[in-house]
């Protein structure tokens, strides 16, 4: 008699060696360069903020799941990644209790109250950042660099001061900003790691960045910056400033809140690029990545529903 036996199981029948825990660990590792540079750039305050947001996020998930008699899932590293992403989106001078409050909001309100990992409708870290921005605008928009309080390069650009902006310093990260958004080099090191590990591909971040560049290249001349059509310095400064690189590679690609279908991902990237351009050029703030991503998250169920594929075996077009 043959040793062959049939195993009956429910779908999905496609398996992958990379588990949720493995994916989250890779994302955490990929964020280490940006985290390390943030601590180097801003000092002890940045380190304490990152530790606070991570620890409070993990503890909040643990306590909630214990209280609700649910399986404790802190071992999947999703709470740690959420805490780290929130910390990287915080000003280094913000009080630690504010970062802790943001972690509680991210885990409890955005994630757990909607069913836990895989059920949240927006990125928890960005949801928490927007909550903090609305609730505590002053501390969340105050940036100190080398002991001097000043505007970020994006704010200078929006005020018409493009000529005073040092794009090389922006690229390297020697500028005021949130802990993890300043160094393009550190962010790209992490992004390359995720691409090589097969965690993300270029579809969402590539479409997002290209759409954003096209939008600001065309409409930058009508904004308060009053730049020329596709001005190279302006485009470079907009790409290196603010949270677009961190958002495009690490938050817009979030498995839970991003579309599944390839064509839907492209449309999603286009929406992200347009919204970010609109907020930056014509909004009240010089930034806009966080709001662009969480608003785009709301379109994801519709994109996955409307953009359909022909079922396998149905044949070509008549």
GULUM-852947 format. One record per residue: x, y, z of N, C-alpha, C in turn; residue in three letters. Coordinates in steps of 0.1 Angstrom, whole numbers, plus 5000, padded with zeros to 4 digits. Example, Ala and Ser with C-alpha at 12.3 -4.5 7.8 and 13.67 -1.06 7.14 Angstrom:
% residues 2
513249435078512349555078513249675078Ala
512849785071513749895071512950005079Ser
END
This chain:
% residues 318
500949885000500050005000500950125000Unk
500550224992501350354991501350425004Unk
502550495007502650575019501950715017Unk
501550735004500950865001499650885008Unk
499450995014498151025021497751165018Unk
496451185018495851315015495651395029Unk
496051515029495851595041494751705037Unk
493751705045492551795042492751915052Unk
492652025046492752145054492052265047Unk
491652365055490952475049491952565042Unk
491452655033492252745026492752855036Unk
493852925033494652915020495552795020Unk
495752755008496652635006498052665002Unk
498352795000499652844997500352885010Unk
501552825012502252845024503552925021Unk
504052995031505253065030506153045042Unk
507453035041508253015052508353135061Unk
508053255056508153375064506853395071Unk
506953385085505753405093505553555096Unk
504453585103504153725107505253775116Unk
505653685125506753725134508053745127Unk
508353665117509553685109509553815101Unk
508353855095508253975088508454095097Unk
507754095109507954205118509354215124Unk
510054105126511454115130512254185119Unk
512054145107512754205095512454355095Unk
511254395097510954545097511654615108Unk
511654545120512254605131513754625129Unk
514454525123515854535120516054645109Unk
515154655099515354755089515254895094Unk
514554905106514455045112515555075121Unk
516454985123517655015132518555125127Unk
518855125114519755245109519155375112Unk
517855395109517155525111517155555126Unk
516855445134516855465148518255505154Unk
519255435149520555465154521055605150Unk
520655645138521055785134520255885142Unk
518955855144518155945152518755975166Unk
519255865172519855875186521155955184Unk
521955925174523255995172522956145169Unk
521956175162521656315158521056395169Unk
520156335177519456405187519756375202Unk
520556275204521056245217520156155226Unk
520356165239519656075249518156095248Unk
517656215246516156225245515556135235Unk
516256125223515656035213515655895217Unk
516755845223516855705228515755685238Unk
515555775248514455755258513155745252Unk
512855835242511555835235511355705228Unk
512355655221512155525214511855405223Unk
512655405234512455305244511055315251Unk
510555435253509255455259508155405250Unk
508155445238507055405229507055255226Unk
508255195225508255055223507754975235Unk
508255015247507854935259506454955262Unk
505955085261504455105264503555035254Unk
503955035242503154965231503054815235Unk
504154755238504254605241503354575254Unk
503554665264502854645277501354665275Unk
500954755267499554785264498954665258Unk
499554605248499054485241498954375251Unk
499954355259500054245268498854255279Unk
498754375285497754395295496354375289Unk
496054435277494754425271494354285268Unk
495254205262494954075258494853985271Unk
495554005281495353935294494053965300Unk
493654095300492454135306491254085298Unk
491354075285490254025277490253875275Unk
491253805282491353655281491653615267Unk
492453695260492853655246494253595246Unk
494553535235495953485233496953605233Unk
497953595241498953705241499853695228Unk
499853805221500553805208501753895207Unk
502253935218503454025218504653965212Unk
504653835211505753755205505853775190Unk
504753825183504853845169505553975165Unk
505954055175506754175173505954295166Unk
504654275164503954385157503754505166Unk
503554475179503454585189504754665190Unk
505854585190507154655191507454735178Unk
507054685167507254765154506454895155Unk
505154875159504254995160504855105170Unk
505355055181506055145191507255215185Unk
508055135178509255195172508955295161Unk
507955265153507555355142506955485148Unk
506155475158505655595165506755675171Unk
507755615177508855685183509655755172Unk
509855695161510555755150509855875144Unk
508555885146507755995141507456105152Unk
508256095163508056185174509256285174Unk
508956415177510056515179510856465191Unk
512156475190513056425201512856505214Unk
512356625214512156705225510756695232Unk
509856615226508556595231508656515245Unk
507756545254507856475267507556325266Unk
508156245274508056105273506656055275Unk
505956125284504556075286503656085274Unk
504056185265503256195253503556085243Unk
504756035243505055915235504355795240Unk
504355785253503655675260502155675257Unk
501555795258500155815255499855775240Unk
500755815231500555775217500555625215Unk
501455555222501555415221500255345226Unk
499755395237498455335242497355355232Unk
497255475226496255505216496455415204Unk
497655395199497955315187497555175189Unk
497955115201497654975203496154945207Unk
495755035217494355005222493255055213Unk
493355175208492255225200492355185186Unk
493455205179493555185165493655035162Unk
494354955170494554815167493654725175Unk
493654715188492954615195491354635195Unk
490954755196489454775196488854735182Unk
489654725172489154685159489454535156Unk
489954465166490154315165491554265165Unk
492554355167493854315167494554315154Unk
495754255153496554255141495754195129Unk
495754265118495054225106493654285105Unk
493154355115491854405115491854555115Unk
492954625119492954765120492854825106Unk
492054935105491754995092492755105088Unk
493655145097494655245094495955205101Unk
497055265097498355235103498355285118Unk
498555195128498355235142499355345146Unk
500655345141501555445145501255575139Unk
500755585127500355715121499055765127Unk
498155665130496955705136497255775150Unk
498155725157498555775170499255915168Unk
500155925158500856045155499856155152Unk
498856125144497856235140497056265153Unk
496756175161495956205174496856295182Unk
498156275183498956365191499156495185Unk
499256495171499356625164498156715167Unk
496956655167495756735169495556775184Unk
495956685193495756715207496856805213Unk
498156785208499256855214500056915202Unk
499457015195500057065183501457135186Unk
501557205197502757285200503957185202Unk
503957095212505057005214505356915201Unk
504356885194504556795182505156865170Unk
505157005171505657075159506757165163Unk
507357145175508557225180509757135178Unk
510757195170511957115168513157195172Unk
514057125179515257185184516457105178Unk
517357175172518557115166519857185170Unk
520757115177521957175182521657295191Unk
520657275200520257365210519557485205Unk
519157485192518457605186517057565182Unk
516057635186514757615181514557685168Unk
514057605158513857665145512957585136Unk
512657645125511757575115512457465108Unk
511757365104512257255096512557315082Unk
513357245074513657285060512357295052Unk
511357205054510157205047509357335050Unk
509357375062508757505066509357625060Unk
510657625059511357725052511057735037Unk
510957615031510557615017509157665015Unk
508257625023506857675022506757825024Unk
507657875032507658025034508458095023Unk
508958025013509558085001511058095003Unk
511658015013513058025015513857915010Unk
513557864997514257754991515757784990Unk
516157904987517557934985518357924998Unk
517757925010518457905022518657765027Unk
517957675019517957535023519157455018Unk
519857385026521057295022520557155020Unk
520357125007519856995003520756875007Unk
522056895008523056795012522856765027Unk
522656865035522356845049521056765051Unk
520056795043518856725043518956575039Unk
519856555029520056415025520756335036Unk
521756395042522556325053521756315066Unk
520856415068520056415080520456515091Unk
521356605088521756705097520856825098Unk
519556795101518556895101517556865112Unk
516756965117515756945127514556855120Unk
513956785129512756705124512456595134Unk
511656495131511356395140512556295141Unk
512556205150513756125153514156045141Unk
513255985134513655885123513455935109Unk
513056055107512756095093513856175086Unk
514956215093515856315088516856255078Unk
517356135080518456075072517855985061Unk
517956035049517555955037518455835036Unk
519755845039520655735037520255625047Unk
520055655060519655555069518355485066Unk
517355565061516055505057516255405045Unk
517055445035517255365024517955245026Unk
518855245036519555115040518555015045Unk
517655065053516554975058515654925047Unk
515355015038514454985027515054875018Unk
516354895015517054795006517054655013Unk
517254655026517154525034515854465032Unk
514754535033513354485032513154425018Unk
513654495008513554454994514254324991Unk
515554314996516354194995515754075002Unk
515054105013514353995021513053955015Unk
512554035005511254004999510054045007Unk
510354135016509254185025508354285017Unk
509054375010508354475002508854474988Unk
508154534979508654554965508554704962Unk
508854734950508854874946507554934942Unk
506554844941505254894935504655014943Unk
504455004956503755104963504755224965Unk
505955204971506755324973507255384960Unk
507455304950507955364937506855454931Unk
505555404931504455474925504155604933Unk
504255584946504055694955505055814953Unk
506355774952507355884951507355944937Unk
507155864926507055914913505856004911Unk
504755964916503556054915503756184923Unk
504356174935504656294942505556394935Unk
506556334929507556424921506856484910Unk
506056414902505356474891504356584896Unk
503656554907502656654912503356784916Unk
504456774924505056894929505856964918Unk
506356884908507156934897506257024889Unk
504956994887504057064879503457184887Unk
502957154899502157254907503057334917Unk
504357304918505157374928505157524924Unk
505057554911505157694907503857774912Unk
502757704915501557774919501457774934Unk
502457714941502357714956503057834961Unk
503157844975503757964981505257964978Unk
505857844975507357844972507657914959Unk
506757914949506957984937508257944930Unk
508357814927509457764920509157734905Unk
510257704898510057684883509557534881Unk
509157514869508657384865509757274867Unk
509457174875510457064878511757124882Unk
511757214891513057264897513757154904Unk
514957124900515757014907515957024922Unk
516357144926516657174940515357154948Unk
514257214943513057204950512557054952Unk
512656984941512156844941513056764951Unk
514356784950515356714959515056744974Unk
514756874977514556914990513256854995Unk
512156854987510956794991511056644994Unk
511856574986512056434988512856405001Unk
513856485003514656465015514056515028Unk
513156605027512556665039511256595044Unk
511056605056509756555062509756395062Unk
508556345062508456205064508156125052Unk
508356175040507956105028508755975026Unk
510055975028510855855026510455745037Unk
510455785049510055695060508655645057Unk
507755725053506355685051506155595039Unk
506855635028506755555016507255415017Unk
508355395024509055265025508555175037Unk
508155245048507855165060506455165065Unk
505655265060504255275065503255265054Unk
503455315043502555295032502555145027Unk
503555075030503754935026503154835037Unk
502654885047502154805058501154695052Unk
501354575055500554465049499154475052Unk
498754515065497354515069496654625062Unk
497254745061496454865056496754905042Unk
497554815034497854845020497054745012Unk
496754774999496054684991496754554988Unk
496054454984496654314982496954304967Unk
496054354958496254334944497254424938Unk
498054384929499154464923498654594917Unk
497554584909497054704902496454804912Unk
495854744923495254824934496454904941Unk
497554834942498654894949499255014941Unk
499155004928499655114919498655234921Unk
497355214921496355314923496555374937Unk
496755294946497055334960498255434961Unk
499355394954500455484954500255614947Unk
499455614937499055744930498255834939Unk
497255774946496455844956497355904967Unk
498355824972499255874982500055994977Unk
500555984965501456094959500656224957Unk
499456204952498556324950498256394963Unk
497756314973497356374986498556434993Unk
499656374993500856434999501256564992Unk
501156564979501456694972500456804975Unk
499156764976498156864979498356924993Unk
498656835003498756885017500056965018Unk
501156935011502357005013502257145005Unk
501757144993501757264986500657364989Unk
499457314992498357394994497657385008Unk
498157305016497657285030498257395039Unk
497757385052498257485062499557445068Unk
499957315066501257265072502257235060Unk
503557235064504557205054504657055051Unk
504056975061504156835060502756775055Unk
502556655054501256595050501256445048Unk
502456385051502556235048501656155057Unk
501656185070500856105079499356105075Unk
498856225073497356235069497156175055Unk
498056185046497856125033497755975034Unk
498655915042498655765044497355715050Unk
496955785061495755725068494455755060Unk
494455865053493255885044493255785033Unk
494455755027494555655016494155515022Unk
494555485034494155355041492655335040Unk
491855445040490355425040489955385026Unk
490755405016490355365002490655214999Unk
491555155007492055025004490954915002Unk
489954905011488954805009488254824995Unk
487954954992487354984979488254944967Unk
489454974968490454944957490454794955Unk
490654714966490654574964489354514959Unk
488254584962486954534957486754574943Unk
487054694939486754744926487654694915Unk
488954674918489954634908489954484908Unk
489354424898489154284897490054224887Unk
490354094889491154014880490253894874Unk
490553864862489853744856490253614863Unk
489253544868489653414875490453324866Unk
491353244872492253154865491353054857Unk
491753034844491052934836489852994828Unk
489553124830488453174823488753224808Unk
490053224805490353254791490553404789Unk
490953434777491253574774490053654770Unk
490253774766489153864762488653814748Unk
487353824746486653794734486853904723Unk
END
